[in-house]
Amino acid sequence: MRALELFSGLGGWRCALGDQGGILAAYDVSEAANATYALNHGDAPKARELATVPLAEVADHRADTWLMSPPCQPFCRMGNHRGLEDRRSGAFLHLMEIYRQAPPERLVLENVEGFLGSDAHALLSERIHSHGMHQLDLLACPSRFGLPNQRPRAFIVASRKPLKALPQPQLQPRPIAEFLDAVEDEGLYLRASTDTRHHQGLDLVEASDLRSACFIGGYGRRFVGSGSFLKTERGVRRFSPSEVARLLGLPEGFRFPEALSLEAHYRLLGNSLSIPVAAWALDHL
């Protein structure tokens, strides 16, 4: 596959693609995401707002595959549910116009479960079918792939060739302990007053547990509904960015630029994807 990675973030699609192809170009407007991408993958994404990229530029890449994870806030459970009316859907709408005129041979889109049945899903499906392409709508969670993390996501797979849904793995999640840092960061422990104030709403897990909640971009700022917190003999702490990265299936040694804040680490990870699940979605092509 000769792919474009759109809304590239940390480069999750690039990790999932592996030796199935190469990324011709990546696009993301976030400076923090692009710096992290360049540090880990060597190539710097194009720092462009996708809503402004002309059709000719996209066509010049001669890509046969689009890999994309557009903003999920218009469709997520805690979002405003405005779909295509949300300003953050502007880039997706622009890409759909490019797709209408010059579709790639293949496309895989990842988003939250709420994307299915939305107006954006309907528009994408209309574009796919108007070009006589085949489509699969998939739902998958990394908890089925051996990872102790609950992150259900929708994948829309499109191709000019017929598609057939593949079975999902039935792997038992491994214990959280296998994903923890060898030396924990003491600065991640919650202050007693913070723990007391939010304790009833925290999703608490222990190292022996086989599940953790979905980590969202606000994990560094929010407590309730943002992800799991680890309960140890010393108290309650956040998971470190490297621990969250392992739970997402990112390669060991994945790094962040030194200048980025801890909150920025969590924000980028929360907007990323589960690598084994994305690789499974790509296997359909």
Secondary structure, DSSP 8 states (H G I E B T S, - for coil): -EEEEES-TTTHHHHHHGGG-EEEEEE-S-HHHHHHHHHHHSS--B---GGG--HHHHHHTT-SEEEE----TTTSTTS---GGGSGGGHHHHHHHHHHHHS--SEEEEEE-GGGTTSHHHHHHHHHHHHTT-EEEEEEE-GGGBT-S----EEEEEEESS---------B----GGGGS-SS--GGGB--HHHHHHHGGG-EEE-TT-S------TTTTT--TTS-EEEEETTEEEE--HHHHHHHTT--TT----TTS-HHHHHHHHHTS--HHHHHHHHHT-
